[in-house]
Amino acid sequence: MEVYGVKKIRKSDIERALGTAVTLYKESVTSLGECTLALVRNGKKKYLIAKGSGPMFDELEGKVTDDLKICPANHANRLVLNTYLPYTKPTTNKDGRPSIGLGDRLGEATPGHIKALGNKNIFPYFAQQSIRELNLTGRTFDGVIDDAAYAVFQCGYTAGWGADGDHLKKEEEIKTALRSGATMITLDSSEMIDNTIAGLPEKELLVRYGNVDEKTRTFYENLYKERTFTFGTLSLTLDTVSLMKDILIYGKALDYIQKIWETFPEFKANEAFLEVSIDETATPTDPKSHLFIALELKRRGVLLKTLAPRFAGEFQKGIDYIGDLAQFERELIIHETIALAHDYRLSVHSGSDKFSIFPLLAKHIDRPFHVKTAGTNWLEAMHVVALTDPSLYRRMHTHALARFKDATAFYVVTTDLSKIKPLDKVSDQQLCDYLKDDNARQLLHITYGYLLQDKDEKGAYLFRDEFFALLGKEEELYQDLLAKHIGKHFELLGWKK
Ligand code: ZN
């Protein structure tokens, strides 16, 4: 926006007022009536700088020095920013763009994600965190959305963005996420899914099925038993055995999803999009089970926007897809057919770095879909460390090795630590090669909580302060690495415009 001379914010004035050097983000400079606003950074801290007068100037919390108001980039000021500059507030994907969950595990990745997006017609979820990630990083939903909103303001990104409360299981968690401003909720009903059924022999299956009350059984059987559903060239029959299994596996989860849908009017009002995730199960989602779930949710009036089945193969964190690509492709076509017929999109979880399946998604899904990346921005941050501070990298890598076993309690990986080259055999210049090695990537990927939060015996963080100071200093490099890495995702997904 045009900045009038009298209210022009000068870097030198800010530095005088703060008594220290700052980075002034040029794209942030915005005039609103009588007030000009900008974002600056000093080390790890960001500040809003206001100059002029008017309601926004008055409502911001801060200290007036000379003619500038120096305001901390905190939660209260983020809400003021949201009121006066609506593009800084998370929104839903109203115009149905292809969408990607980027998340920003560190609160430092969003400017790089914005760089990766360029002018592409993609709807980004800059904020996307699960409770697991919040716990492991010591953050809150409010904090995550605050960081993303400030980054959006910093870069002058006005194209709209979302916030996803990822893999939420409890009503209370959903309530908190929505109150913080989440515009998408990924409901994880895995605790209601019965993982003991899939492999049962038929005799035991019949016993278990017999324990379901008769009214429920008759109800479902009248609706679905041995019925064939046809969608174009695809025909699926809900045979007796599949139906029995699906009622046992998903019955409780379906009741729960319906309850959540009915509890939060935000979904019906389209203020937040509902995703149902059934990806954290013991076995891949059978296409017939997907059909049963789709039919049931529709019958119950639950209008989800996206559904994440568990696809065949493995979607481990930080590395490419492991599995049979031909089987993935066959099942993808069926899952997409069912999703299309029931008016929601497919969502692919743990989608970062799954480069070998992206061309298949592009080929077989003839409409927008959703991909969630999972913390790949953390690995790019470690890439920055490897490139710019070998000593810090070596210490973090060593600590990751020591904490790896603990981290496997939270993440399923097939990492072989013995295949990771010992640090003393690697020169400083070669440290970044670890980021090209699947085993080392997973080692670093799953230990982030310990690397960020562990403290020494005096109670000081082992790495956190040094790590964030470095990311702040190397912010341009971090942006470039993210733009390149995430850009490769867009390219292979066929999201070129
Ligand atoms: Zn998932």
Residues whose N, C-alpha, C, O or C-beta is under 5 A from the ligand:
A	BS01	ZN	S277 D279 H349
